[in-house]
Amino acid sequence: MKKIYEDIKKIFESKISTSVLITIGIIIIGILIFSAGVSVGFHKASFGRAWGENYERNFGMRQGNIMFGFGKDNFPNSHGANGKIIKIELPTIIVQDKDNTEKVILIKEDTKIQEMMNIIKSTELTLDEYVTIIGSPNEQGQIEAKLIRVMPLGMPVPPEFGEKFQK
């Protein structure tokens, strides 16, 4: 038993075995980083697919190309929205995002809605308010809101929204 222990100790004290173990560790870390990137890309692409497949159900039939307005990488922002409320049918609201996409936002019981320093209820949301939403996509192409931040009236509209959003 003592001989086996000494043999194992010699193996781990060897420079070659230390180099092999470090190399294996670096390879494992590289594989984990690559897997994380694949997972994030897959999640974003899945939201884009679900959004397209559920477009008619979420927004009704629309004339023209439904792929219009996704932005520079051809996928909508799947984890939030920043724009004007154009329709309210609680527990969902529809927000027109800066790239002219309409996003269905699902308000859940644990969704925090904040205007300035005040916590408000979903029933206090009104049409034409500007909101910033952070959440997670679901299988129906909706964004399940975790946080909705209502922008105060009189606050300047960001230039990327253009003149059509001016009050």
C-alpha positions in Angstrom: 0.0 0.0 0.0 2.9 2.3 0.9 4.5 1.6 -2.5 1.4 2.6 -4.4 1.1 5.8 -2.4 4.8 6.7 -3.2 4.2 5.9 -6.9 1.2 8.1 -7.1 3.1 10.9 -5.3 6.0 10.6 -7.8 3.5 10.9 -10.7 2.0 14.2 -9.3 5.5 15.6 -8.6 6.6 15.0 -12.2 6.8 18.1 -14.4 5.3 16.2 -17.3 2.2 15.1 -15.4 1.8 18.6 -14.0 1.9 20.0 -17.6 -0.6 17.4 -18.8 -3.0 18.3 -15.9 -2.7 22.0 -16.6 -3.3 21.4 -20.4 -6.4 19.3 -19.6 -7.7 22.0 -17.3 -7.2 24.7 -19.9 -9.0 22.5 -22.5 -11.9 21.9 -20.1 -12.2 25.7 -19.4 -12.2 26.4 -23.2 -14.9 23.9 -23.8 -17.1 25.4 -21.0 -16.6 28.9 -22.5 -17.5 27.7 -26.0 -20.6 25.8 -24.6 -21.8 29.0 -22.8 -21.5 30.9 -26.1 -23.4 28.2 -28.0 -26.1 28.2 -25.3 -26.6 32.0 -25.4 -26.7 32.0 -29.2 -29.2 29.2 -29.3 -31.4 31.0 -26.7 -31.4 34.2 -28.8 -32.1 32.3 -32.0 -34.9 30.3 -30.4 -36.6 33.5 -29.3 -36.4 34.9 -32.8 -37.9 31.7 -34.2 -40.7 31.7 -31.5 -41.4 35.4 -32.1 -41.8 34.7 -35.8 -43.9 31.6 -35.4 -46.3 33.3 -33.0 -46.4 36.7 -34.7 -50.0 36.3 -36.0 -51.2 35.1 -32.6 -49.5 37.9 -30.7 -50.4 40.8 -33.1 -52.9 39.6 -35.6 -52.4 39.3 -39.4 -50.2 42.1 -40.9 -49.5 43.1 -44.4 -46.0 42.8 -45.8 -42.9 41.1 -44.7 -42.9 40.1 -41.0 -39.1 40.0 -40.9 -39.0 43.8 -41.3 -37.4 45.8 -38.6 -35.4 43.2 -36.6 -32.3 45.4 -36.5 -28.7 44.8 -37.6 -28.3 41.2 -36.6 -31.7 40.0 -37.8 -32.9 39.0 -34.3 -35.1 41.1 -32.0 -33.9 42.0 -28.6 -35.2 38.9 -26.7 -34.6 40.1 -23.1 -36.3 43.4 -23.1 -37.9 46.4 -24.8 -37.5 50.1 -24.8 -40.4 52.1 -26.3 -43.9 53.3 -26.2 -46.9 51.4 -24.9 -49.4 51.1 -27.8 -51.8 48.6 -26.4 -52.9 47.4 -22.9 -54.7 44.1 -22.4 -53.6 43.0 -18.9 -51.7 40.9 -18.2 -50.0 41.8 -21.4 -49.0 45.1 -23.0 -47.6 45.8 -26.4 -44.6 48.1 -26.7 -43.4 49.6 -30.0 -39.7 49.2 -29.7 -37.2 51.7 -31.3 -36.6 49.4 -34.3 -40.4 49.5 -35.0 -41.0 46.0 -33.7 -44.1 45.4 -31.6 -43.3 43.3 -28.6 -45.8 41.5 -26.4 -44.8 42.0 -22.7 -46.3 39.6 -20.2 -46.7 41.1 -16.7 -46.6 38.5 -14.0 -47.4 38.8 -10.3 -43.7 39.2 -9.4 -43.1 41.9 -12.0 -41.8 45.1 -10.4 -43.2 48.2 -12.1 -41.4 51.4 -11.1 -42.0 55.1 -11.9 -39.2 57.2 -10.5 -38.9 56.0 -6.9 -42.5 54.7 -6.7 -43.7 51.2 -7.1 -46.9 51.2 -9.2 -49.5 48.6 -10.2 -49.9 47.3 -13.7 -53.4 49.0 -13.8 -51.7 52.4 -13.6 -49.9 51.9 -16.9 -51.3 54.1 -19.7 -51.1 54.2 -23.5 -48.3 56.3 -25.0 -46.1 56.0 -21.9 -42.4 55.2 -22.5 -41.1 52.2 -20.7 -38.0 50.2 -20.4 -38.6 46.5 -19.8 -36.2 43.8 -18.7 -37.3 40.2 -18.7 -37.0 36.7 -20.3 -38.4 35.3 -23.5 -41.0 32.5 -23.3 -42.0 29.9 -25.9 -44.9 32.0 -27.2 -42.5 34.8 -28.4 -43.5 37.1 -25.5 -41.2 38.8 -23.0 -42.0 37.9 -19.4 -41.2 41.1 -17.6 -39.1 41.1 -14.4 -38.8 44.9 -14.3 -40.8 47.7 -16.0 -39.5 51.2 -15.6 -41.9 54.0 -16.6 -40.1 57.1 -17.9 -41.4 60.3 -16.4 -43.5 62.7 -18.5 -41.5 65.5 -20.0 -38.4 63.5 -20.3 -36.8 63.9 -23.7 -37.3 61.0 -26.2 -34.0 59.4 -27.2 -33.0 60.3 -30.8 -33.2 56.7 -32.0 -37.0 56.8 -31.7 -37.2 59.7 -34.2 -40.0 62.3 -34.5 -42.9 59.8 -34.7 -42.6 59.1 -31.0 -42.6 62.8 -29.9 -45.6 63.7 -27.9 
